[in-house]
Amino acid sequence: MSRTAVALALSFLIYLVPIVHVHGGTLLGIYLWVMLVEGRGEFEPQWIALNLALAIALQAAWATAFRWILSGTWLRWLLVAGFVPATAVTVVVMYLLVIPTLFLIEADDRPEIGTWPVACSVPDASIAGLPTGVTLALERAGEVWIHSADGGYAVLSQPDCSIDPRKLFFPGVQGSIGFVGPGGAALYRMDADGDRQFEYWYLDRQQSAPRRIEAPSDLSHWAPLVDAPSRALAWLETRRGADRQVVAHIIAVRTLPDGPTLSIPLQIDRVSNPRLVDFDLAAGYFVILRNYREIIRVGPDGLALAAPLRPPGFDSVGANVRLLDGGWVAWDGYREKGRYRLAWSLPRGSGIYEIPKGRGIMAVSADPAGRYIAISVSGTLSIGSVEDSVRVVRVRDGAEVWRRYLPRYTRGRAAFLGSDRLAVTVVDGSDIRTDVLRLPAP
């Protein structure tokens, strides 16, 4: 066999070079096979072509190197100890970093825009991403929850930029906040004894101290919502028969602090995976998410009040929707590939706003008047150098009217305080603060 044939045969060893990453590893040949055979629908043709071209180029380099080694003395074989590790490093860098970055991350280098004046500023505090409903209760009330550097919580309110500390957790006790509403209302739980047996507590501005709330004894998981103006809790229960099949879905409503519990049979398909995402007792409706993609308002009798809302273009929205007077805002909570999108249909206009690839939508807040939408954006990949950002889009024409960049992974948020203020988290070096901006006049 000629030296050329032997060199060509040895060059195929390159497909045994390992591709190692933090979650495991594979071989170059297996990586290319999986991409070519099983990943055609997931990877762009140009991506596959570039991966194959690089592999062929590396194999050609190996064939040339082996041809040169075979043409000399045995000392040339010592070079293998150098070019094999070098090839392994090249393979990892190119296949796991450089090439994926070309196809998964789009450039987004627009300058910061918008010069909205600062009405007030809260040092050492950031906007807290706490669970709330889908009907903009906090935005309409002109409130936002902030998290201070010392670990405490407070409510920032308009129109006077007042700060109301919320003393929720006992010192040294672990817990989590399950839901917040207007008036400083918070439902949270604590593990006082460290035995994973949680106690539920409620606090709002109408009471001087937190009050313990008894959880239903027959539920293994309890996640109620709060209607702060009515001082009521509501949650959804799924009833099953002896065969474990679903027989009914029940909306349970309890007035605070320890009033009776009212059960409302939900008139909905038993296999529709309903989830209660908001309610308003005074207005007489409950908001149900059905099959992760449809929003239904039901009345006190459990019957639908109108046709289901299904934002077009979204296979699943989950709770990533906000309901405004006469319209809605929806966005991608997770997207396997392609750009994350935000869409809206409101009296002042409809549109779609896409986030350049490599970034996801972390949070959304809408102006209750339906003029603006604030979007908090963060990188979705461990590669690249994508900065976080906060953008404000005008509903009328989809134009971006305000943008600020934040350091990577800082997860800065924005939230409207009524229809004339916007609270934003600002990171300046090691300093973090929350600024309240005045919106332009209508």
MOLINKA-V678914 format. One record per residue. N is the residue number from 0. BURIAL is 1 if it has 16 or more other ideal C-beta (glycine too) atoms within 10 Angstrom, else 0. Layout:
# MOLINKA-V678914
n:N burial:BURIAL
n:N burial:BURIAL
This chain:
# MOLINKA-V678914
n:0 burial:0
n:1 burial:0
n:2 burial:0
n:3 burial:0
n:4 burial:0
n:5 burial:0
n:6 burial:1
n:7 burial:1
n:8 burial:0
n:9 burial:1
n:10 burial:1
n:11 burial:0
n:12 burial:0
n:13 burial:1
n:14 burial:1
n:15 burial:0
n:16 burial:1
n:17 burial:0
n:18 burial:1
n:19 burial:0
n:20 burial:0
n:21 burial:0
n:22 burial:0
n:23 burial:0
n:24 burial:0
n:25 burial:0
n:26 burial:0
n:27 burial:1
n:28 burial:1
n:29 burial:0
n:30 burial:1
n:31 burial:1
n:32 burial:0
n:33 burial:0
n:34 burial:1
n:35 burial:0
n:36 burial:0
n:37 burial:0
n:38 burial:0
n:39 burial:0
n:40 burial:0
n:41 burial:0
n:42 burial:1
n:43 burial:0
n:44 burial:0
n:45 burial:0
n:46 burial:1
n:47 burial:1
n:48 burial:0
n:49 burial:1
n:50 burial:1
n:51 burial:0
n:52 burial:0
n:53 burial:1
n:54 burial:1
n:55 burial:0
n:56 burial:0
n:57 burial:1
n:58 burial:1
n:59 burial:0
n:60 burial:0
n:61 burial:1
n:62 burial:1
n:63 burial:0
n:64 burial:1
n:65 burial:1
n:66 burial:1
n:67 burial:0
n:68 burial:1
n:69 burial:0
n:70 burial:0
n:71 burial:0
n:72 burial:0
n:73 burial:0
n:74 burial:0
n:75 burial:0
n:76 burial:0
n:77 burial:0
n:78 burial:0
n:79 burial:0
n:80 burial:0
n:81 burial:0
n:82 burial:0
n:83 burial:0
n:84 burial:0
n:85 burial:0
n:86 burial:1
n:87 burial:1
n:88 burial:0
n:89 burial:1
n:90 burial:1
n:91 burial:1
n:92 burial:0
n:93 burial:1
n:94 burial:1
n:95 burial:1
n:96 burial:0
n:97 burial:0
n:98 burial:0
n:99 burial:1
n:100 burial:0
n:101 burial:0
n:102 burial:0
n:103 burial:1
n:104 burial:1
n:105 burial:0
n:106 burial:0
n:107 burial:1
n:108 burial:0
n:109 burial:0
n:110 burial:0
n:111 burial:0
n:112 burial:0
n:113 burial:0
n:114 burial:0
n:115 burial:1
n:116 burial:0
n:117 burial:0
n:118 burial:1
n:119 burial:1
n:120 burial:0
n:121 burial:1
n:122 burial:0
n:123 burial:0
n:124 burial:1
n:125 burial:1
n:126 burial:1
n:127 burial:1
n:128 burial:0
n:129 burial:1
n:130 burial:0
n:131 burial:1
n:132 burial:1
n:133 burial:1
n:134 burial:1
n:135 burial:1
n:136 burial:1
n:137 burial:1
n:138 burial:1
n:139 burial:1
n:140 burial:1
n:141 burial:1
n:142 burial:1
n:143 burial:1
n:144 burial:1
n:145 burial:1
n:146 burial:1
n:147 burial:1
n:148 burial:0
n:149 burial:0
n:150 burial:0
n:151 burial:0
n:152 burial:1
n:153 burial:1
n:154 burial:1
n:155 burial:1
n:156 burial:1
n:157 burial:1
n:158 burial:0
n:159 burial:0
n:160 burial:0
n:161 burial:0
n:162 burial:0
n:163 burial:0
n:164 burial:0
n:165 burial:1
n:166 burial:0
n:167 burial:1
n:168 burial:1
n:169 burial:0
n:170 burial:0
n:171 burial:0
n:172 burial:0
n:173 burial:0
n:174 burial:1
n:175 burial:0
n:176 burial:1
n:177 burial:1
n:178 burial:1
n:179 burial:1
n:180 burial:1
n:181 burial:1
n:182 burial:1
n:183 burial:1
n:184 burial:1
n:185 burial:1
n:186 burial:1
n:187 burial:1
n:188 burial:1
n:189 burial:1
n:190 burial:0
n:191 burial:0
n:192 burial:0
n:193 burial:0
n:194 burial:0
n:195 burial:0
n:196 burial:0
n:197 burial:1
n:198 burial:1
n:199 burial:1
n:200 burial:1
n:201 burial:1
n:202 burial:1
n:203 burial:1
n:204 burial:0
n:205 burial:0
n:206 burial:0
n:207 burial:0
n:208 burial:0
n:209 burial:1
n:210 burial:0
n:211 burial:0
n:212 burial:1
n:213 burial:0
n:214 burial:0
n:215 burial:0
n:216 burial:0
n:217 burial:0
n:218 burial:0
n:219 burial:0
n:220 burial:0
n:221 burial:1
n:222 burial:0
n:223 burial:1
n:224 burial:1
n:225 burial:1
n:226 burial:1
n:227 burial:1
n:228 burial:1
n:229 burial:1
n:230 burial:1
n:231 burial:1
n:232 burial:1
n:233 burial:1
n:234 burial:1
n:235 burial:1
n:236 burial:1
n:237 burial:0
n:238 burial:0
n:239 burial:0
n:240 burial:0
n:241 burial:0
n:242 burial:0
n:243 burial:0
n:244 burial:0
n:245 burial:0
n:246 burial:0
n:247 burial:0
n:248 burial:1
n:249 burial:0
n:250 burial:1
n:251 burial:1
n:252 burial:1
n:253 burial:1
n:254 burial:0
n:255 burial:1
n:256 burial:0
n:257 burial:0
n:258 burial:0
n:259 burial:0
n:260 burial:0
n:261 burial:0
n:262 burial:0
n:263 burial:1
n:264 burial:0
n:265 burial:1
n:266 burial:0
n:267 burial:1
n:268 burial:0
n:269 burial:0
n:270 burial:0
n:271 burial:1
n:272 burial:0
n:273 burial:1
n:274 burial:1
n:275 burial:1
n:276 burial:1
n:277 burial:1
n:278 burial:1
n:279 burial:1
n:280 burial:1
n:281 burial:0
n:282 burial:0
n:283 burial:0
n:284 burial:1
n:285 burial:1
n:286 burial:1
n:287 burial:1
n:288 burial:1
n:289 burial:1
n:290 burial:0
n:291 burial:0
n:292 burial:1
n:293 burial:1
n:294 burial:1
n:295 burial:1
n:296 burial:1
n:297 burial:1
n:298 burial:0
n:299 burial:0
n:300 burial:0
n:301 burial:1
n:302 burial:0
n:303 burial:0
n:304 burial:0
n:305 burial:0
n:306 burial:0
n:307 burial:0
n:308 burial:1
n:309 burial:0
n:310 burial:1
n:311 burial:0
n:312 burial:0
n:313 burial:1
n:314 burial:0
n:315 burial:0
n:316 burial:1
n:317 burial:1
n:318 burial:1
n:319 burial:1
n:320 burial:1
n:321 burial:1
n:322 burial:1
n:323 burial:1
n:324 burial:0
n:325 burial:0
n:326 burial:1
n:327 burial:1
n:328 burial:1
n:329 burial:1
n:330 burial:1
n:331 burial:1
n:332 burial:1
n:333 burial:0
n:334 burial:1
n:335 burial:0
n:336 burial:0
n:337 burial:0
n:338 burial:0
n:339 burial:1
n:340 burial:1
n:341 burial:1
n:342 burial:1
n:343 burial:1
n:344 burial:1
n:345 burial:1
n:346 burial:0
n:347 burial:1
n:348 burial:0
n:349 burial:0
n:350 burial:1
n:351 burial:0
n:352 burial:1
n:353 burial:0
n:354 burial:1
n:355 burial:0
n:356 burial:1
n:357 burial:1
n:358 burial:1
n:359 burial:1
n:360 burial:1
n:361 burial:1
n:362 burial:1
n:363 burial:1
n:364 burial:1
n:365 burial:1
n:366 burial:1
n:367 burial:1
n:368 burial:1
n:369 burial:1
n:370 burial:1
n:371 burial:1
n:372 burial:1
n:373 burial:1
n:374 burial:1
n:375 burial:1
n:376 burial:1
n:377 burial:1
n:378 burial:1
n:379 burial:1
n:380 burial:0
n:381 burial:0
n:382 burial:0
n:383 burial:1
n:384 burial:0
n:385 burial:1
n:386 burial:1
n:387 burial:1
n:388 burial:1
n:389 burial:1
n:390 burial:1
n:391 burial:1
n:392 burial:1
n:393 burial:1
n:394 burial:1
n:395 burial:0
n:396 burial:0
n:397 burial:0
n:398 burial:0
n:399 burial:0
n:400 burial:1
n:401 burial:1
n:402 burial:1
n:403 burial:1
n:404 burial:1
n:405 burial:1
n:406 burial:0
n:407 burial:0
n:408 burial:0
n:409 burial:1
n:410 burial:1
n:411 burial:1
n:412 burial:1
n:413 burial:1
n:414 burial:1
n:415 burial:1
n:416 burial:1
n:417 burial:1
n:418 burial:1
n:419 burial:1
n:420 burial:1
n:421 burial:1
n:422 burial:1
n:423 burial:1
n:424 burial:1
n:425 burial:1
n:426 burial:1
n:427 burial:0
n:428 burial:0
n:429 burial:0
n:430 burial:0
n:431 burial:1
n:432 burial:1
n:433 burial:1
n:434 burial:1
n:435 burial:1
n:436 burial:1
n:437 burial:0
n:438 burial:1
n:439 burial:0
n:440 burial:0
n:441 burial:0
